[in-house]
Amino acid sequence: MKQVSILFFFCLGIAFHSTAQQSSSRLPTDLIQYFAGKWEGKGNFSNGRSIAATATFTMSLDSSWLQYEHEDIPPNRYKALSLWGTEKDGSLLAFIFDSFQGHRQFHGDYTQKDRLVLTNTDINQAGRKAYQHFIYEKLSPATFKMAFEMSQDSIQWRTVDTLIFRKII
């Protein structure tokens, strides 16, 4: 009986330790509180053509991930489902699945106040490294700017599109 009790408390200790580690590697609370809700955005592609979209952020999977649904307003057709979360070491990451059957993994940098940068490195169709990032900048309690940029060297970036979102719910 004594061995069963020791084994029980050992397992309980491991479970508690595992839960404590998981809770320490959650998304920053201020990031969740800021983005949670529904947003409408308007902006432009780099060629000047207009773009509009909706963005909805909700907690998902027992509050382990921030789910972000992005939907362009016609005539644009891009739709994406993103999950923002953290690695066990606390570093930010995001997975993006889109309506063009794409899926990408991004790593996040939230070290600058009011600015989140999600960066992806991939191999392009020519077999060279290509870089992408999304930059989310808080402009006010109810507005943020999102820019999507691409680069061939991760030094010089080309803006693809920029939208200013305002919170509606």
N, C-alpha and C positions, 0 to 999 in steps of 0.2 A: 504494500500500500504506500509505503514511504517513497518508493521509486516512482510510482504513478503520480504522486503529488509533486515530486521534483520535476518530472517530465512535464506536467501540466503548467507549472509556474515558469519553466524554461520556455515553453511554447508561447505562453502569454507574454513573456518578456520580449520575445522575438517579434510577436505581432505588434506590441506597443511600440517597439523601436522602429519597425517598418512604417507604421502609421505616422510616427513623429517625423521620420525622414521625409515621407511624402508630403506632409503638410508644410514643411519648410521650403519645398521647391514648387510653390504655387506661383501663378502669375501675380504681379504686384497688384494690390487691392485698388490703388488709385487708377491703374490702367483699366481694370474691370469696371469700376464705378463710372469712369468717364465714358467709355464706349458703349456700355449697356443701353440698349434701346434701338429706336429706328431713326434713320437719317435719310435726308434727300440731298443729292449732290449735283452740281452743275459745273462745267468746266470746258476745257478744250484739249484737242489733240495738238501735237507740236505743229501740224500744218494749219492750225486755226479752226478746223472743223469742230463744231459743238459736240459735247457729250453730256449726258445726264444719267444718273443712276440712283438706286436706293441701296442702302446698307443697313442690315439688321444684325445686332450683336446680342447674343443670349448665352448664358452659362449652360454647359452641357456635360453629360456623363458625370453626374454627382459633383458638379462644380470643379471638375478637373481640367476642363478645356473651355475656352471662350470660342463659341461658334459664330462665324461671321459669314453671312450670306450677302453676296454682292450681285446686283442685277442691273445691267444697262437698260435704259429706256430706249425702245425702238426709235430710229432705225438701227441702232447698234444692237448687237446680239450677245455680247459676252455675259456669261453668268458664272459665278464661282461660289463654292462652299469652302470655307477655310476653317481650320481648327488651330487656335493659338494656345500654346501651353509651355511647359518647361521640361527640360531634361532633369534627371535625378540630381545633377550638380547645380541646378537652379538657372542654367542658361535658357534663354527664350528660344522657341522654335515655332514654326508654323508650317502646316501642310495645306496646300491649295489644290483643289480639284475643280476643273472648269468644264464648261459646256462644249469645248472643242476637244474633249477627251484627254486633256492634259492633266498632269499631276506633278507638283514640284514641292520640294522641301526648302524652307528658308530658315536662316538663323537670325535671331534678333539681337538688337542693341538698343537698350532702353536706359543708357547711362546719362544721356543729356536730358535735362528737364524739359518736359512737354514734347518729346520727340522720340518716336519709335521707328527704327530702320530694320526692315526685314530683307536680308540679302541671300541670293541664290547663286551658286556657281554650277555651270552645266557645260556640256560639250555641244556646240552648235552643229548645224547640218554640214558645215565644212570641216568638222573634226577639230575645231579650235575651242579653247575655253571661252565661254560667254558668261557675262554677269548680268544679273537683274536685281533691282531692289524696289521695294515699296517704302515710301517715306510718309509717315503719319505725323503731322504736326498739329498740336492743340493750338488753336487761335484764340478761343474764348471758351467759357463753360459750355457753350452750345454750338460751336463750330470747329471743324478741323479741316486741314488740307491734306489730301492724299496725292502723291505724285508717283508715277511708275516710270522708272528709268532703266536704260540698258547701257552696257559698256563692253568693250572688247578687252580692256586691260585693267579694269576696276579702279582706274585713276580718272579718266575722262568719261563722263556720263552724258548720255543723250536722253532728254526727257521725251517720253512717248505720249503721256497725257497727264493732266493735272485737274483735280476736281476739288471744289470747296463744298463740304457737307455741313448741313445744319440739322440739328436734332429736332425731330417732330414728335417723338414720344419718349 
